[in-house]
Amino acid sequence: MAEREAENFAKARAYFCKERIKHSPEEEARLERQHFWRIIDAFRFYRVHVQEQVKRAEHQFWSLPQSHQNLLPGVLPKLSRIRQCVEHNHEVLQAIVCNSIHMFENIEYGERVESKQVRPVSTFDMDKLKSTIKQFVRDWSEAGQAERESCYRPIIQAIQRLFPPKQCTLSKVSVLVPGAGLGRLAWEIAQLGYTCQGNEWSFFMLFSSNFVLNRCVKVNSLTLYPWIHQFSNNRKSSDQTRPVSFPDVNPQSLPPDSDFSMVAGDFLEVYTESDSWDCVATCFFIDTAHNVLEYVDTIWKILKPGGVWINLGPLLYHFENMANELSIELSYEDIRTAMVKYGFHIEEEEESVQTTYTENDRSMLKYVYDCIFFVARKPAHHQRLTR
């Protein structure tokens, strides 16, 4: 599987750093390299960035009156412990970086491979990296099992119901998972025997998923401290520094004849072949679109006649209120209406599936998403109603 994974990542490299404006091939290559190294820099800058946060917290403590400091004997030891956790996270992130550079060693990124310079990066990129660390909890830890049960289980059960083992040769049923993140949902589907491909655009996710899927072989052999960045809403000081081990399963334990792959790139650009997939499974994905109807259009196109689209997620539009970004924010009612006009038949629908996303289960602040779940079929003999 490792060789196939690396090959698929490499083949799709040209889809990174897509912009809505067309550039010359030379400019595209330059932007691609620039984007690649920007994300590498974020991984490398992590330690400096978080240690600065800890340093600020220490300065704030020392600014307190001595009488107040005397009331808080546990604060400085806790900050010292956070420093240790930062160092540990940094080691794991550097292992991911080294693996990622190796993954792209045959691509034109090599001019800075030996560079050890730590370059400052934007707060936006650091927030993305911290979010990626929490994705390890969601996708590859025992602590994320409840969240996976609420998000992934309904999709998996629908696939098994629609393509039952007694009626299908599972290896001939092709399932696509766009926005695959760290790959656990796609991996679970492949584990059942279906042919499954995950698709992901984010370098943060791709570097991390490749590391888990191709370099982790021992259960719970690695540890991260995903909550050290959260200084608010902690009930206990120890909650901030509690460890999470991963992976909770051996990612290499897929059956020998399984067909599982991950492909990098923009969903709209990578998947253009008509009538090619039996099932498209989207989880917390459709609201990542600039225009969600482009996703609907692509899914309609790539599904085989009789194929199904299974979706679970909210509508937290990622580009809303972002300067210079197209963002069409539609209600589910509008999306559903458009789907029906395309020709989809809604076979199952539930408008209140409650779940979380990379939740810190010990935090005093939690967000619950009231998600939409549906199964929509492209009829075997279809006639699209609008164009």
N, C-alpha and C positions, 0 to 999 in steps of 0.2 A: 504493500500500500504506500509506503514512504516514497518510492520512486515515482509512482503514479501521481501522488500529491505534488511533489516538486515539479514534475513535468507540467501539470495543469496550471500551477501558479505561474510558471515561467511563460507558458504559451500566451497567457492573457495579459501580460504586463502592459501592453500598449493601451489598455483601457483606463489606466490610472490617471488621476488628475484631469478628468474630463471637464472641459469647460463648454459652455453653451456657444461660445464663439469659436469658429474654426480657425486653426492655425496651420502654418506650414509644417511639414514633417520635422524640420529642424527645430522649430519652436516647440512643437509637441514633445520632442525628445528632451529638450532643455527643461520644460516644465515638469516632465515626468521625473527626471533626475532630481530637480529641485524639491519636488514633493516627497520623494523617497527619503532624501537626506534630512528634510525637515522633521519627518516622523522619527527617524533614527536619532536625531538631536534631542527630541522630546524624551525618548527612553534614556538617553545618556544624561540629560539635565535633571532627571527626577530627583536624585539625591540632593543636589544643590538647592533645588526649589523647596523641597519639603523641610530640609534642615533649616532653611531661612525662616520657614513658618514656626518651627520649634524655637529658634532663636528669638523671634519676636515675642512668643509666649513667655519665654524666660525673662526678657526685658520687662514685659508687663508685670510679671510677678515681682521682680525686684523694685518696681516703682511703687509697690504698695507700702503703706506704713509698716514699721517693724511689728507692731502689735497684730496687724492682720496677717503678716507672714507667719507669725508664731502659731496662728490658728490653723494653718494649712501645711502640716508637715509632710503630706503625701504628694504635693504638687511637683516639686523638683525631681523626686525619684520617678514619678510618672513620666515627666518630660525626658528624663534620661533613658527610660525604657523605650519611649517612642523613637529616640535617636537610634537605638539598637535595631528596632523594627525597620526603620528607614534603610539602614545598611543592609539588612537581610532582603528587603524588597528590591533594593538596588542590584544585589547579586543575581536575583532571578531575572530581572529585567535585562541585565547585561547578557545573560545566557540566551535570552530571546533575541537580542540584537545580534549576537554572534551567529546564531543559527539563521537569522534572517539574511544577513549579509552573505553567508554561505549559500543560502537558497538562491540568491540572485547573482552568484559569482560569475555566471556566463553572460550577464547582461551589462550594459554600459554604465554601471554604477561604481566601477572599481577604483576610481581615482582617489577616493577618500577612505578606502577600507582600512588602511593602517592608521588613520588619523585618530588620535585620542583626545583631541581638543573638545572641551565641553562648551557648547554654544547656547546662550540663553534662547528660550523659545517663548511663545505667546501663552498667556493664561488660558486661552481657548484650547491649545494643544495639550497643556498640562491637565486641564479638566477632562479631556478626552482620554488621556492616559490613565487617570485615576478611575474613570468609568470603566475602562478596559480591565483594570485590576479587579473591579467588582464583578465583571463578567465571568472571571474564573470561578467565583462563588456560585453564580447562577447556573453555569453550564457543567462544571467539572468538580463539584464538591458535594459531600453529604449534606452540608448546610443549605445547599440550593435545591435539595430534592423536592421540598414542598412546593417551591415556585415552579419547578419543572412539571410537577404533577398538575398544577393548575393551568399552565400554559401549553405544554407539549402533549400531555396525555390526551386531551380532547381531539387534537389533530391526529395523533397516532391511532386512536381508537376509530376515528372516521375512516382512515386509510384501510385499516384491517376490516372494517365493515363493508366498505365499497369494493375492496379487492381481497376477498377472503382466500386463505390458503387452499381450501378444498375446491375452489372454483378457478383459481388462477395459478399459473406458473409465476411465482413472485419475482423471479429474476428478470422476467420479461415485462414487468410493470415498472415504468420509469417515473420517478418522483423528483421534482425540482424544488429546492428550498432557497428562494432568494432572500437576501439579508440574513445569511446563516450565522453571522456572529462568530462565536468560537466553535461552531460545528456540532454541538451535541444533538440537536434535533435531527439533523441529517444523518448523523452517526447512528442514532437509535433506529431510524427507519431502515438504514442499511443492515443493521444488526438483525432485523426481522427477516431479511432476505430480499427486500426490494432493491432494485437498482436506484441509487439515490445520488444526486449531485447537489452540493451546496454552492451558493454563489454569494460573494461578498465583495464590497467595494473598498472598505476602510483598511488602510495599511495597519492601523492599530490592531484591528481584529485579525487580519491575515497573518501578520507576524506571530501573534499569540496563538491562533488556531493551528498554524503549521507546527509550532513548538510543541503544543499538547499532542497533536495527532501523530507526529512523526518522531518526537524525541522522548516522550514520556512513556515508559513501559512498566513501571512499578506503581502499584496502587498506593496513593497517599504518600508518595515519596518526596513531595515538595510542599513548601509552606509559603503562604503570603499573609501579610497583615493588612487586610483591605480597608479597615475602619480607622486607621491612624490619622487620616486626613480630616476626620469629623470631630471637631472640637465642641460642637453644640449638641444638645439633646442626648447626652450620655447619662444614664442612671448611675452607673458605677465607673470609676476610673479605669478599672480592668477591662471594661467592655471595649474601650478604644484600642486596646493592644491585644485583643484575643486573636489567636492564629486560626487560619483556615488551611486545611491540607487538601491537596489535589494531586492527581485526578482520582476520583472515587472509584473508577473502573480502569482497567487497562485498555487504552484506546487501540492497542494492537490486537485486541482479542476478537476482532471481526472474523467471521467464518472465512476460510481460505478462498472460497469461490465468490465472496461478496464483491459487489461492484459499487464502490464508494469513491467519490472524488470531490474536490473543491476547486472551483474556478474563480479567478479574480477578475473584477471589472464591473463596469456599470451594467446593471440588469438590462436596460433598454438597448444597449449597444451589443452586448454579448449574445443575447437570445433573439435571433431574427428568423430562424427557420420555422416555417409554418407546420402545424400538425405534427409536432415532434415529441410531446410529453403526454403521458397518461394522467398525471396529476401535478398540480402546482400547489405547494403548501406554504402559506405566508403567515408568519407569526411576528407581530409587532413590526410590520414592514411597510404596509401601504401608505402610512403617513410620512414616510421618508421621501416621498415624491415631490418634485416641484409642481407637477400636475398629475394628480392621482389617476386621471383618465388615460394618461399615457401608459400607466401600469395595467389598467383594465384592457386597453387595446392590445398590449403585448401579450398578456396572459391569454386573451381570446385567440390571438393569432397562433401562439405556440402550442396550445392544447390540441390534442387529437380530437376529431369528432367523437363525442361520447366521453371525453375527458372531463375531469372535475377540478375545480378550484376550491381549496379548503383554506379558510382564513380565520385567524383569531387575533384581535388586537384593538387598541383604541385609535383615536384620530388626533394625536398630538403632533400637529404638522411641524416638521423640523425646520422649515425655512420661513415660518411665520415671523414677521417683524425683523427679518434679516435684511440689511441694506443691500440693494443691488441684486437681490435674488428673486426670481419668479416664485410665487407661492400661491397656489389656488386652494383655498380652504373650504372644502365642501362638507356638508352634513352627510351622515350615513344615508339619510333618506334620498339625497341627491345622487349619491354613488349607486345606491340600489336601483334607482330609476334608470340611470344610465346603463347599468349592467343588464337590466331586463331589455332595454332597447337594443343593446348589442345582440341579444339573443340568448343570454344565459337563463337557465331555469334554476330558480332558488329551491333546492330540495330540503335543506335544513337551515334553521335560523334561530339563534338565541341572542337576544339583545342585552343580556345582563350576566356576563361571565366575569366574576370578580377575581382579580389577580394582582400581583405586584411585579415590580421590575427591579432587579438587583437591590432588593430590600435588605436593610440592616435590621434584623428581627429584634434587636435589643434597643433600637433607637426610640426616643420619646416622640419622634415625628415619623409617620409612615404615610405613604401615598398608595391608594388603592385605585386601580383602573377598573372601570365598569365596561368590559370589552364586548365587542360584537363577535359572534361566531357564526359562520355560515358555510354551507356546502352549495356550490353553484356548478351546474353541469352545462357544458357546451353540447347541444344536442347532436346525436349521431347524424341526423339529416337536418342541417341548420341553414337558416336564411337570416342573415343579419338584417335588423329592421332599419337601422340608420347607418350612414356612412360619414 
